[in-house]
Amino acid sequence: MIIFLHGEEGFLVNRRRLELQKTFARKYPGADVFIFDFEDQGTIENVRRALAACDAGLFAEQKMVIFLHPFELSETAQETLLNFLQNFADKNAEEVTLLLVHPDKIKKTHTLSRFLEKHSDKTETFPKLQPKDGTSFILRELNAIDAKAKFSSSALRIFSEFIGTDTARIVTELEKLAAFKPGGVFEVGDVSLLIANAAEKNIFSALDALVSGDKKRALLLLRRFAEGEQGAYSVLAMCAWQVRRLLLVREAFDQGARNASNIAAQTKLQSFVVQRMLSAVKNFPLSRIRRGLAMLSDLDTELKRGGMDPLVALDLFVWKF
């Protein structure tokens, strides 16, 4: 049997390879699995040693042989591999599972790829994840991790915009969210808490700049972040989330609480978050914070109506807050 895995989404290709290995091990406990990486060991001698491992032997025992990066071989080594594959396909050795894995783009006109596409018993391709397919991929992966967990619509949008099309990171962050809130509904705060450390630092630095009256620096920080993969809308949402937390700390502060641990217990925020906010909150009167939240709410409404560009809304927030 010949199985061929390839595609630009290297993370997904390798994950699928591991899945097939585990399935084989469960089906044939104690069977041998051989792995040869032609990226690091691609000499003719290495190739011949790898091909020898495919010999079924006298007792026809089940085995899996994995060839990684076969397209990295030299022209001569690939010709040796191709000749072997032609004989292997003709023999139809059912006791040997040959898995060829290339976690990268291949040329369809390449002799080896044409042969594998035609003669492999199974071919799986993992093309580069496109932005238009990002949301469906996120939901599909979440369902596989935790079928009961869900995103709120705004949290899903921010998660998608913040992570982009990095499939490895999407899966990692989904696993974090599922462990943090199993079977729950992920809200904007959950997403921001677990995956937006860089955004939080950036946004908090911008708020610090606003406190000191340096609106140009605040705008520069937020603009720089908004022009990346995250986008202005998600940055505005994170600003709103941060300002809401600032409001909670300010209200506790005005009620006489001064100790970070006491405020944390009262507001249900983490102590380190409260500690960072305490130095800034004294310069943000309650009335100013409430005006800022009201402004963000109005901007959000205008954005949803399509009446304003997100970057313009971000500028207005900085200059008017």
VENNORNOR-V72190 format. One record per backbone hydrogen bond with DSSP energy under -1.0 kcal/mol. CO is the residue of the C=O (numbers start at 1). NH is the residue of the N-H. If there is no record, write none. Layout:
co: <CO | CO>
nh: <NH | NH>
//
This chain:
co: <1 | 2 | 2 | 3 | 4 | 5 | 6 | 8 | 9 | 10 | 11 | 12 | 13 | 14 | 15 | 16 | 17 | 18 | 19 | 20 | 21 | 22 | 23 | 24 | 28 | 32 | 34 | 36 | 37 | 43 | 44 | 45 | 46 | 47 | 48 | 49 | 51 | 52 | 63 | 64 | 65 | 66 | 67 | 68 | 69 | 70 | 74 | 75 | 76 | 77 | 78 | 79 | 80 | 81 | 82 | 83 | 84 | 85 | 86 | 87 | 88 | 92 | 93 | 95 | 97 | 98 | 99 | 100 | 101 | 102 | 102 | 104 | 107 | 110 | 111 | 112 | 113 | 114 | 115 | 116 | 122 | 124 | 126 | 130 | 131 | 133 | 134 | 135 | 136 | 137 | 138 | 139 | 140 | 141 | 142 | 150 | 152 | 153 | 154 | 155 | 156 | 157 | 158 | 159 | 160 | 165 | 166 | 167 | 168 | 169 | 170 | 171 | 172 | 173 | 174 | 175 | 176 | 177 | 181 | 184 | 186 | 187 | 188 | 189 | 190 | 191 | 192 | 196 | 197 | 198 | 199 | 200 | 201 | 202 | 203 | 204 | 205 | 206 | 207 | 208 | 209 | 210 | 213 | 214 | 215 | 216 | 217 | 218 | 219 | 220 | 221 | 222 | 223 | 225 | 231 | 232 | 233 | 234 | 235 | 236 | 237 | 238 | 239 | 240 | 241 | 242 | 243 | 244 | 245 | 246 | 247 | 248 | 249 | 250 | 251 | 252 | 253 | 259 | 260 | 261 | 262 | 263 | 264 | 270 | 271 | 272 | 273 | 274 | 277 | 280 | 281 | 285 | 286 | 287 | 288 | 289 | 290 | 291 | 292 | 293 | 294 | 295 | 296 | 297 | 298 | 299 | 300 | 301 | 302 | 303 | 309 | 310 | 311 | 312 | 313 | 314 | 315 | 316 | 317>
nh: <98 | 121 | 122 | 100 | 124 | 102 | 126 | 10 | 13 | 14 | 15 | 16 | 17 | 18 | 19 | 20 | 21 | 22 | 23 | 24 | 25 | 26 | 27 | 28 | 31 | 64 | 66 | 68 | 41 | 47 | 48 | 49 | 50 | 51 | 52 | 53 | 54 | 55 | 97 | 34 | 99 | 36 | 101 | 38 | 72 | 73 | 78 | 79 | 80 | 81 | 82 | 83 | 84 | 85 | 86 | 87 | 88 | 89 | 90 | 91 | 92 | 94 | 96 | 63 | 65 | 3 | 67 | 5 | 69 | 7 | 104 | 7 | 110 | 114 | 115 | 116 | 117 | 118 | 119 | 120 | 4 | 6 | 9 | 133 | 134 | 137 | 138 | 139 | 140 | 141 | 142 | 143 | 144 | 145 | 146 | 186 | 156 | 157 | 158 | 159 | 160 | 161 | 162 | 163 | 164 | 167 | 170 | 171 | 172 | 173 | 174 | 175 | 176 | 177 | 178 | 179 | 180 | 181 | 184 | 150 | 152 | 191 | 192 | 193 | 194 | 195 | 196 | 200 | 201 | 202 | 203 | 204 | 205 | 206 | 207 | 208 | 209 | 210 | 211 | 212 | 214 | 213 | 215 | 218 | 219 | 220 | 221 | 222 | 223 | 224 | 225 | 226 | 227 | 228 | 235 | 236 | 237 | 238 | 239 | 240 | 241 | 242 | 243 | 244 | 245 | 246 | 247 | 248 | 249 | 250 | 251 | 252 | 253 | 254 | 255 | 257 | 256 | 263 | 264 | 265 | 266 | 267 | 268 | 274 | 275 | 276 | 277 | 278 | 281 | 283 | 284 | 289 | 290 | 291 | 292 | 293 | 294 | 295 | 296 | 297 | 298 | 299 | 300 | 301 | 302 | 303 | 304 | 305 | 307 | 306 | 313 | 314 | 315 | 316 | 317 | 318 | 319 | 320 | 321>
//
